[in-house]
Amino acid sequence: MRRSFAFLVAGLLAGVLALPATAAAADGDEGFTISDPRITESSGLAASRLHPGIYWTHNDSDDGPYLYAVDSATGKTVARITLNGVGTPRDVEAISIGPDNQIHVGDIGDNLGGSWAYVWVYRLAEPKELKDQSIRATQYVVKYSDGARDAESLVVHPRTGRVYIIDKNEDGGHLYEGPATLSPSGTNVFKPVAPVDLWATDAAFSPDGRQLAVRGYFGGIWYDWNGGKIKRKGRLSVPLGQGESVSYSADGSRLMLGSEGADSAVEAEDAPGDSGAGGSKSPSGNGSSTGSASDGGSDGYKVGALAVAVAFAAVFGLRRLFRRS
């Protein structure tokens, strides 16, 4: 991914939008900090259903075929999994757990701006014992029906097991649907089925498969899944910074929102709407636990609408300057 612009955005927002306010207290899981010094670019997050309180994550690139099981009670890594049989990962951006505790890993990023002819998805069974070990994974070749593109969001429907990808585009992307069953031989073609109105950096299904949450750097959107014919329902507040990951908690009551960097925080907020698995309505009723009026969020602070407008004007002014230079 193009990090220079993203880091500039994060720095600008941290300086301009740090407006003191009272942070809303959350019930249940308050989030955690990933303390493993090996995890410096946490770029995906998935709640384990097999091991309560465990979240799987991975680095973005330049790490290797590794997954980390992080205990949300302590922030410490309790197991590192080495994937065998998958070659050398290029740009691992997402992780999702499907039916039968099958972990799917999306090596779907494209640092070359959408010029790789194909990307990969890896699948492996979640280990029953949490310890450092090697596990053989199945590798799937993925192409898009309308040409190569960058993506950072991969989700697996918890009921059907079907795999979906959302491409990353500043002007909004699309939800791409994979074949009903991925084939380990040949190429799996993903086709666009619905627009997504966000510069998406990650996404997650609720445990019952009825909701789809999509996040970006500045905010998020949650959708009614509606059998794949997604319907936009509301907005999500997200922490400011290099926001790269989102997962529902295992019971569906919380959204866990992560970011990159050493000692990166995973923040929790009430899941929007009715998750159908122990979930609750968000206080604002529009999918935002902070009641923010914008698609932006807060990192210990609430952001005023005027400050958001100023920040976005500055950001896009800088983006135009970069394009001219």
DAMOHU-V354342 format. One record per pair of residues at least 6 apart in sequence whose ideal C-beta (glycine too) atoms are under 8 Angstrom apart, sorted by the first residue. I is the first residue (numbers start at 1). J is the second residue. D is the distance in whole Angstrom. If there is no record, write none. Layout:
I | J | D
I | J | D
This chain:
1 | 60 | 7
1 | 91 | 7
1 | 93 | 8
1 | 109 | 6
1 | 111 | 6
1 | 150 | 7
1 | 152 | 7
1 | 168 | 7
2 | 111 | 8
2 | 113 | 8
5 | 319 | 7
5 | 322 | 7
6 | 217 | 7
6 | 242 | 6
7 | 242 | 7
8 | 318 | 7
9 | 217 | 6
9 | 315 | 6
10 | 217 | 8
10 | 240 | 7
10 | 241 | 5
10 | 242 | 5
12 | 311 | 6
12 | 314 | 6
12 | 315 | 6
12 | 318 | 8
13 | 240 | 5
13 | 241 | 7
13 | 311 | 6
13 | 315 | 8
14 | 240 | 6
14 | 241 | 7
16 | 307 | 6
16 | 310 | 7
16 | 311 | 5
16 | 314 | 7
17 | 240 | 6
17 | 296 | 8
17 | 301 | 7
17 | 303 | 5
17 | 307 | 5
17 | 308 | 7
17 | 311 | 6
18 | 301 | 6
19 | 301 | 6
19 | 302 | 7
19 | 303 | 6
19 | 304 | 6
19 | 307 | 6
20 | 301 | 6
21 | 298 | 8
21 | 301 | 5
21 | 302 | 4
22 | 302 | 8
23 | 298 | 7
23 | 300 | 6
23 | 301 | 7
23 | 302 | 8
24 | 283 | 8
24 | 289 | 7
24 | 290 | 6
26 | 254 | 8
26 | 268 | 6
26 | 269 | 6
26 | 270 | 7
26 | 289 | 7
27 | 270 | 8
27 | 280 | 8
28 | 249 | 8
28 | 253 | 6
28 | 254 | 6
28 | 268 | 7
29 | 72 | 7
29 | 249 | 6
29 | 254 | 5
29 | 256 | 7
29 | 268 | 5
30 | 268 | 6
31 | 72 | 8
31 | 256 | 7
31 | 265 | 7
31 | 266 | 5
31 | 267 | 5
31 | 268 | 4
32 | 70 | 8
32 | 72 | 5
32 | 73 | 7
32 | 74 | 8
32 | 75 | 5
32 | 265 | 8
32 | 266 | 5
33 | 75 | 5
33 | 263 | 6
33 | 264 | 7
33 | 265 | 5
33 | 266 | 7
34 | 42 | 6
34 | 57 | 7
34 | 70 | 6
34 | 75 | 6
34 | 258 | 8
34 | 263 | 7
34 | 264 | 5
34 | 265 | 8
34 | 266 | 7
35 | 74 | 8
35 | 75 | 4
35 | 76 | 6
35 | 77 | 8
35 | 263 | 6
36 | 68 | 6
36 | 70 | 7
36 | 76 | 7
36 | 77 | 4
37 | 262 | 7
38 | 59 | 8
38 | 63 | 8
38 | 68 | 7
38 | 77 | 8
38 | 80 | 8
39 | 57 | 6
39 | 59 | 6
39 | 68 | 6
39 | 70 | 8
39 | 77 | 7
39 | 264 | 7
40 | 59 | 7
40 | 260 | 7
40 | 261 | 7
40 | 262 | 5
41 | 59 | 5
41 | 60 | 4
41 | 61 | 7
41 | 63 | 7
41 | 244 | 8
41 | 260 | 5
41 | 261 | 8
42 | 57 | 5
42 | 58 | 7
42 | 59 | 7
42 | 244 | 7
42 | 245 | 6
42 | 258 | 5
42 | 259 | 7
42 | 260 | 6
42 | 264 | 5
43 | 57 | 8
43 | 58 | 7
43 | 59 | 7
43 | 60 | 4
43 | 92 | 7
43 | 93 | 5
43 | 94 | 7
43 | 152 | 7
43 | 202 | 8
43 | 244 | 5
43 | 245 | 6
43 | 260 | 7
44 | 56 | 8
44 | 57 | 6
44 | 58 | 6
44 | 92 | 7
44 | 93 | 6
44 | 94 | 4
44 | 95 | 4
44 | 96 | 8
44 | 105 | 8
44 | 106 | 7
44 | 154 | 8
44 | 202 | 6
44 | 244 | 7
44 | 245 | 5
45 | 55 | 6
45 | 56 | 7
45 | 57 | 5
45 | 95 | 7
45 | 202 | 7
45 | 204 | 8
45 | 245 | 4
45 | 246 | 7
45 | 247 | 4
45 | 256 | 6
45 | 258 | 5
45 | 266 | 7
46 | 55 | 7
46 | 56 | 5
46 | 57 | 8
46 | 95 | 5
46 | 96 | 6
46 | 97 | 5
46 | 103 | 7
46 | 204 | 8
46 | 247 | 5
47 | 54 | 8
47 | 55 | 6
47 | 97 | 8
47 | 247 | 5
47 | 248 | 6
47 | 249 | 6
47 | 250 | 5
47 | 256 | 7
48 | 54 | 4
48 | 55 | 7
48 | 56 | 6
48 | 69 | 7
48 | 97 | 7
48 | 101 | 8
48 | 126 | 7
48 | 250 | 7
49 | 97 | 7
49 | 101 | 6
49 | 207 | 8
49 | 250 | 5
50 | 101 | 5
50 | 126 | 5
50 | 128 | 7
51 | 69 | 7
51 | 126 | 8
51 | 130 | 6
52 | 250 | 6
53 | 71 | 6
53 | 72 | 5
53 | 73 | 6
54 | 69 | 5
54 | 70 | 7
54 | 71 | 6
54 | 72 | 7
54 | 78 | 7
54 | 130 | 7
55 | 69 | 8
55 | 70 | 5
55 | 72 | 6
55 | 247 | 7
55 | 256 | 7
55 | 266 | 7
56 | 67 | 6
56 | 68 | 7
56 | 69 | 6
56 | 70 | 8
56 | 95 | 6
56 | 97 | 7
56 | 103 | 7
56 | 126 | 8
57 | 67 | 7
57 | 68 | 5
57 | 70 | 6
57 | 95 | 7
57 | 245 | 7
57 | 258 | 7
58 | 66 | 7
58 | 67 | 5
58 | 68 | 7
58 | 92 | 5
58 | 95 | 6
58 | 105 | 7
59 | 66 | 7
59 | 92 | 7
60 | 91 | 7
60 | 92 | 7
60 | 93 | 7
60 | 109 | 7
60 | 244 | 7
60 | 260 | 7
61 | 89 | 7
61 | 90 | 7
61 | 91 | 5
61 | 92 | 7
61 | 109 | 7
61 | 111 | 7
63 | 89 | 8
63 | 92 | 8
64 | 82 | 8
64 | 88 | 8
64 | 89 | 7
65 | 82 | 6
65 | 83 | 4
65 | 84 | 8
65 | 86 | 5
65 | 88 | 8
65 | 89 | 6
65 | 122 | 8
65 | 137 | 8
66 | 80 | 6
66 | 81 | 7
66 | 82 | 6
66 | 83 | 7
67 | 80 | 7
67 | 81 | 4
67 | 83 | 7
67 | 95 | 7
67 | 103 | 7
67 | 105 | 7
68 | 77 | 5
68 | 79 | 7
68 | 80 | 6
68 | 81 | 8
69 | 77 | 7
69 | 78 | 5
69 | 79 | 4
69 | 80 | 8
69 | 81 | 7
69 | 130 | 5
70 | 76 | 7
70 | 77 | 6
70 | 78 | 7
71 | 77 | 8
71 | 78 | 5
72 | 266 | 7
78 | 130 | 5
79 | 127 | 7
79 | 130 | 4
79 | 131 | 5
79 | 132 | 6
79 | 133 | 7
80 | 132 | 5
81 | 124 | 8
81 | 127 | 7
81 | 132 | 8
81 | 133 | 6
81 | 134 | 7
81 | 135 | 6
82 | 133 | 7
82 | 134 | 4
82 | 135 | 7
83 | 105 | 7
83 | 122 | 6
83 | 124 | 6
83 | 134 | 8
83 | 135 | 7
83 | 136 | 8
83 | 137 | 4
84 | 134 | 5
84 | 135 | 7
84 | 136 | 5
84 | 137 | 7
85 | 136 | 5
85 | 137 | 6
85 | 138 | 8
85 | 139 | 7
86 | 107 | 8
86 | 120 | 7
86 | 122 | 5
86 | 137 | 5
86 | 139 | 5
87 | 139 | 7
89 | 107 | 5
89 | 120 | 8
90 | 107 | 6
90 | 109 | 7
90 | 111 | 8
90 | 116 | 7
90 | 119 | 8
90 | 120 | 8
91 | 107 | 6
91 | 108 | 7
91 | 109 | 3
91 | 110 | 7
91 | 111 | 6
92 | 105 | 6
92 | 106 | 7
92 | 107 | 5
92 | 109 | 7
93 | 106 | 6
93 | 107 | 8
93 | 108 | 5
93 | 109 | 4
93 | 151 | 7
93 | 152 | 4
93 | 153 | 8
93 | 154 | 7
93 | 202 | 8
93 | 244 | 8
94 | 105 | 7
94 | 106 | 4
94 | 108 | 6
94 | 151 | 8
94 | 152 | 6
94 | 153 | 6
94 | 154 | 4
94 | 155 | 8
94 | 202 | 6
94 | 203 | 8
95 | 103 | 7
95 | 104 | 7
95 | 105 | 5
95 | 106 | 7
95 | 154 | 8
96 | 103 | 8
96 | 104 | 5
96 | 106 | 8
96 | 154 | 6
96 | 155 | 5
96 | 156 | 4
96 | 163 | 8
96 | 204 | 7
96 | 205 | 7
97 | 103 | 5
97 | 104 | 7
97 | 126 | 7
97 | 156 | 7
97 | 158 | 8
98 | 104 | 6
98 | 156 | 4
98 | 157 | 7
98 | 158 | 6
98 | 161 | 5
98 | 163 | 8
99 | 156 | 8
99 | 158 | 6
99 | 159 | 7
99 | 160 | 8
99 | 161 | 5
100 | 125 | 8
100 | 161 | 8
101 | 125 | 7
101 | 126 | 4
102 | 123 | 6
102 | 124 | 7
102 | 125 | 6
102 | 126 | 7
102 | 156 | 8
102 | 161 | 7
103 | 123 | 7
103 | 124 | 5
103 | 125 | 7
103 | 126 | 5
104 | 121 | 6
104 | 122 | 7
104 | 123 | 5
104 | 154 | 7
104 | 156 | 5
104 | 163 | 6
105 | 121 | 7
105 | 122 | 4
105 | 123 | 8
105 | 124 | 8
105 | 137 | 8
105 | 154 | 8
106 | 119 | 8
106 | 121 | 6
106 | 151 | 7
106 | 152 | 8
106 | 153 | 8
106 | 154 | 3
106 | 165 | 7
107 | 119 | 6
107 | 120 | 4
107 | 121 | 7
107 | 122 | 7
108 | 119 | 5
108 | 120 | 8
108 | 121 | 7
108 | 142 | 7
108 | 151 | 4
108 | 152 | 7
108 | 154 | 6
108 | 165 | 6
109 | 119 | 8
109 | 150 | 6
109 | 151 | 7
109 | 152 | 6
110 | 116 | 5
110 | 119 | 7
110 | 148 | 7
110 | 149 | 7
110 | 150 | 4
110 | 151 | 7
113 | 150 | 6
114 | 147 | 7
114 | 148 | 5
114 | 149 | 4
114 | 150 | 5
115 | 148 | 6
116 | 148 | 6
117 | 143 | 7
117 | 148 | 6
118 | 141 | 5
118 | 142 | 6
118 | 143 | 5
118 | 148 | 8
118 | 187 | 7
119 | 142 | 5
119 | 143 | 8
119 | 151 | 7
120 | 139 | 6
120 | 140 | 7
120 | 141 | 6
120 | 142 | 6
121 | 139 | 8
121 | 140 | 4
121 | 142 | 6
121 | 154 | 7
121 | 163 | 6
121 | 182 | 7
121 | 188 | 8
122 | 137 | 4
122 | 138 | 7
122 | 139 | 6
122 | 140 | 7
123 | 137 | 6
123 | 138 | 5
123 | 140 | 7
123 | 182 | 7
124 | 135 | 5
124 | 136 | 7
124 | 137 | 4
124 | 138 | 7
125 | 135 | 7
127 | 133 | 6
127 | 135 | 6
138 | 184 | 5
139 | 184 | 7
140 | 182 | 5
140 | 183 | 7
140 | 184 | 6
140 | 188 | 6
141 | 186 | 7
141 | 187 | 5
141 | 188 | 6
142 | 165 | 7
142 | 178 | 7
142 | 187 | 7
142 | 188 | 5
142 | 189 | 8
142 | 190 | 6
143 | 187 | 5
143 | 188 | 7
143 | 189 | 6
143 | 190 | 7
144 | 167 | 8
144 | 176 | 6
144 | 189 | 7
144 | 190 | 5
144 | 191 | 8
144 | 192 | 8
145 | 189 | 5
145 | 190 | 7
145 | 191 | 5
145 | 192 | 7
146 | 191 | 8
146 | 192 | 6
149 | 167 | 5
149 | 168 | 8
149 | 169 | 8
150 | 167 | 7
150 | 168 | 5
150 | 169 | 8
151 | 165 | 5
151 | 166 | 6
151 | 167 | 5
151 | 168 | 6
151 | 173 | 8
151 | 176 | 8
152 | 168 | 5
152 | 200 | 7
152 | 201 | 5
152 | 202 | 6
152 | 244 | 7
153 | 165 | 7
153 | 166 | 4
153 | 168 | 7
153 | 200 | 5
153 | 201 | 7
153 | 202 | 5
153 | 203 | 4
153 | 214 | 7
154 | 163 | 7
154 | 164 | 7
154 | 165 | 5
154 | 203 | 8
155 | 163 | 8
155 | 164 | 5
155 | 165 | 8
155 | 166 | 8
155 | 203 | 5
155 | 204 | 6
155 | 205 | 5
155 | 212 | 7
156 | 162 | 7
156 | 163 | 5
156 | 164 | 8
156 | 205 | 7
157 | 164 | 7
157 | 205 | 6
157 | 209 | 5
157 | 225 | 8
158 | 205 | 6
158 | 207 | 6
158 | 208 | 7
158 | 209 | 5
159 | 208 | 8
159 | 209 | 5
160 | 180 | 8
160 | 209 | 8
161 | 181 | 8
162 | 177 | 7
162 | 178 | 6
162 | 180 | 6
163 | 178 | 4
163 | 182 | 6
164 | 175 | 6
164 | 176 | 6
164 | 177 | 6
164 | 178 | 7
164 | 190 | 8
165 | 175 | 8
165 | 176 | 5
165 | 178 | 7
165 | 190 | 6
166 | 173 | 6
166 | 174 | 7
166 | 175 | 5
166 | 176 | 7
166 | 196 | 5
166 | 200 | 5
166 | 203 | 5
166 | 214 | 6
167 | 173 | 4
167 | 174 | 6
167 | 176 | 7
167 | 200 | 8
168 | 199 | 7
168 | 200 | 6
168 | 201 | 7
169 | 199 | 7
170 | 199 | 5
171 | 199 | 8
172 | 195 | 6
172 | 196 | 6
172 | 197 | 5
172 | 198 | 6
172 | 199 | 7
173 | 195 | 8
173 | 196 | 5
173 | 198 | 7
173 | 199 | 8
173 | 200 | 6
174 | 192 | 4
174 | 193 | 8
174 | 194 | 7
174 | 195 | 6
174 | 196 | 6
175 | 192 | 7
175 | 193 | 6
175 | 194 | 5
175 | 195 | 8
175 | 196 | 6
175 | 230 | 7
176 | 190 | 4
176 | 191 | 6
176 | 192 | 5
176 | 193 | 7
177 | 190 | 6
177 | 191 | 6
177 | 192 | 8
177 | 193 | 5
177 | 228 | 7
178 | 188 | 6
178 | 190 | 5
179 | 188 | 6
179 | 189 | 7
182 | 188 | 5
193 | 228 | 6
194 | 228 | 8
194 | 229 | 7
194 | 230 | 5
196 | 214 | 6
196 | 221 | 7
196 | 230 | 8
197 | 221 | 6
197 | 232 | 7
198 | 214 | 5
198 | 215 | 8
198 | 216 | 5
198 | 219 | 8
198 | 220 | 7
198 | 221 | 5
198 | 295 | 8
199 | 216 | 5
199 | 217 | 7
199 | 218 | 8
200 | 214 | 5
200 | 215 | 7
200 | 216 | 6
201 | 215 | 6
201 | 216 | 5
201 | 217 | 6
201 | 243 | 6
201 | 244 | 5
201 | 245 | 8
202 | 214 | 8
202 | 215 | 5
202 | 244 | 6
202 | 245 | 5
202 | 246 | 5
203 | 212 | 6
203 | 213 | 6
203 | 214 | 4
203 | 215 | 7
203 | 246 | 7
204 | 212 | 8
204 | 213 | 5
204 | 246 | 5
204 | 247 | 5
204 | 248 | 5
204 | 255 | 8
205 | 211 | 7
205 | 212 | 6
205 | 213 | 8
205 | 225 | 7
205 | 248 | 7
206 | 212 | 8
206 | 213 | 7
206 | 248 | 5
206 | 252 | 5
206 | 271 | 7
206 | 275 | 5
206 | 276 | 7
206 | 277 | 7
206 | 279 | 7
207 | 248 | 6
207 | 250 | 7
207 | 251 | 7
207 | 252 | 4
207 | 275 | 7
207 | 276 | 8
207 | 277 | 4
208 | 252 | 7
208 | 275 | 7
208 | 276 | 4
208 | 277 | 5
209 | 225 | 6
210 | 224 | 7
210 | 225 | 5
210 | 275 | 7
210 | 276 | 5
211 | 222 | 6
211 | 223 | 7
211 | 224 | 7
211 | 225 | 6
211 | 233 | 8
211 | 248 | 8
211 | 271 | 8
211 | 272 | 7
211 | 273 | 6
211 | 275 | 6
211 | 276 | 8
212 | 222 | 7
212 | 223 | 5
212 | 225 | 5
212 | 230 | 6
213 | 220 | 6
213 | 221 | 8
213 | 222 | 5
213 | 223 | 8
213 | 236 | 6
213 | 246 | 6
213 | 248 | 7
213 | 255 | 6
213 | 271 | 8
213 | 272 | 7
214 | 220 | 6
214 | 221 | 5
214 | 222 | 7
214 | 223 | 7
214 | 246 | 8
215 | 236 | 6
215 | 238 | 5
215 | 243 | 6
215 | 245 | 8
215 | 246 | 4
215 | 257 | 7
216 | 238 | 7
216 | 243 | 7
216 | 295 | 8
217 | 238 | 8
217 | 241 | 8
217 | 242 | 7
217 | 243 | 5
218 | 238 | 7
218 | 294 | 8
218 | 295 | 6
218 | 296 | 5
218 | 312 | 8
219 | 235 | 6
219 | 236 | 6
219 | 237 | 7
219 | 238 | 6
219 | 294 | 7
219 | 295 | 3
219 | 296 | 5
219 | 297 | 6
220 | 235 | 7
220 | 236 | 3
220 | 237 | 8
220 | 238 | 5
220 | 246 | 7
220 | 295 | 7
220 | 297 | 8
221 | 232 | 6
221 | 234 | 7
221 | 235 | 6
221 | 236 | 6
221 | 287 | 8
221 | 295 | 8
222 | 233 | 6
222 | 234 | 6
222 | 235 | 8
222 | 236 | 6
222 | 272 | 5
222 | 273 | 7
222 | 287 | 5
223 | 230 | 4
223 | 231 | 6
223 | 232 | 6
223 | 233 | 6
224 | 230 | 7
224 | 231 | 4
224 | 233 | 5
233 | 272 | 7
233 | 273 | 6
233 | 287 | 6
234 | 272 | 6
234 | 273 | 7
234 | 282 | 8
234 | 285 | 8
234 | 286 | 4
234 | 287 | 3
234 | 288 | 7
235 | 286 | 6
235 | 287 | 6
235 | 288 | 6
235 | 292 | 8
235 | 294 | 8
235 | 295 | 5
236 | 255 | 7
236 | 269 | 8
236 | 272 | 7
236 | 287 | 6
236 | 288 | 6
236 | 295 | 8
236 | 297 | 7
237 | 269 | 7
237 | 288 | 5
237 | 289 | 7
237 | 290 | 4
237 | 292 | 5
237 | 296 | 7
237 | 297 | 3
237 | 298 | 7
238 | 246 | 8
238 | 257 | 5
238 | 296 | 7
238 | 297 | 4
239 | 257 | 6
239 | 259 | 6
239 | 265 | 7
239 | 267 | 5
239 | 297 | 6
239 | 298 | 7
239 | 299 | 4
240 | 296 | 7
240 | 297 | 7
240 | 298 | 7
240 | 299 | 5
240 | 303 | 8
241 | 259 | 5
241 | 261 | 8
241 | 299 | 6
242 | 259 | 5
242 | 260 | 4
242 | 261 | 6
243 | 257 | 7
243 | 258 | 8
243 | 259 | 5
244 | 258 | 6
244 | 259 | 6
244 | 260 | 5
245 | 256 | 8
245 | 257 | 7
245 | 258 | 4
245 | 259 | 7
245 | 266 | 8
246 | 255 | 6
246 | 256 | 7
246 | 257 | 5
246 | 258 | 7
247 | 255 | 8
247 | 256 | 5
247 | 258 | 8
248 | 254 | 7
248 | 255 | 6
248 | 256 | 7
248 | 271 | 6
248 | 275 | 7
249 | 255 | 8
249 | 256 | 6
249 | 268 | 8
249 | 271 | 8
251 | 277 | 6
251 | 278 | 4
251 | 279 | 8
252 | 271 | 6
252 | 275 | 3
252 | 276 | 7
252 | 277 | 3
252 | 278 | 6
252 | 279 | 4
253 | 270 | 7
253 | 271 | 6
253 | 275 | 6
253 | 277 | 8
253 | 278 | 5
253 | 279 | 5
253 | 280 | 6
254 | 268 | 5
254 | 269 | 7
254 | 270 | 7
254 | 271 | 6
255 | 268 | 7
255 | 269 | 5
255 | 270 | 7
255 | 271 | 5
255 | 272 | 7
255 | 289 | 8
256 | 266 | 5
256 | 267 | 7
256 | 268 | 6
257 | 266 | 7
257 | 267 | 5
257 | 268 | 8
257 | 269 | 7
257 | 297 | 8
258 | 264 | 6
258 | 265 | 7
258 | 266 | 4
258 | 267 | 8
259 | 265 | 6
265 | 299 | 8
267 | 299 | 7
269 | 282 | 8
269 | 288 | 8
269 | 289 | 4
269 | 290 | 7
270 | 280 | 6
270 | 281 | 8
270 | 282 | 5
270 | 283 | 7
270 | 289 | 4
271 | 279 | 5
271 | 280 | 7
271 | 282 | 7
272 | 282 | 5
272 | 286 | 8
272 | 287 | 3
272 | 288 | 7
272 | 289 | 8
273 | 279 | 7
273 | 281 | 7
273 | 282 | 7
273 | 287 | 6
274 | 280 | 8
274 | 281 | 7
282 | 288 | 6
282 | 289 | 5
283 | 289 | 6
283 | 291 | 6
284 | 290 | 7
284 | 291 | 4
284 | 292 | 8
288 | 297 | 8
290 | 297 | 7
290 | 298 | 6
290 | 302 | 6
292 | 298 | 7
292 | 302 | 7
292 | 303 | 7
293 | 305 | 5
294 | 303 | 7
294 | 305 | 6
294 | 308 | 5
296 | 303 | 5
296 | 308 | 5
296 | 311 | 8
297 | 303 | 7
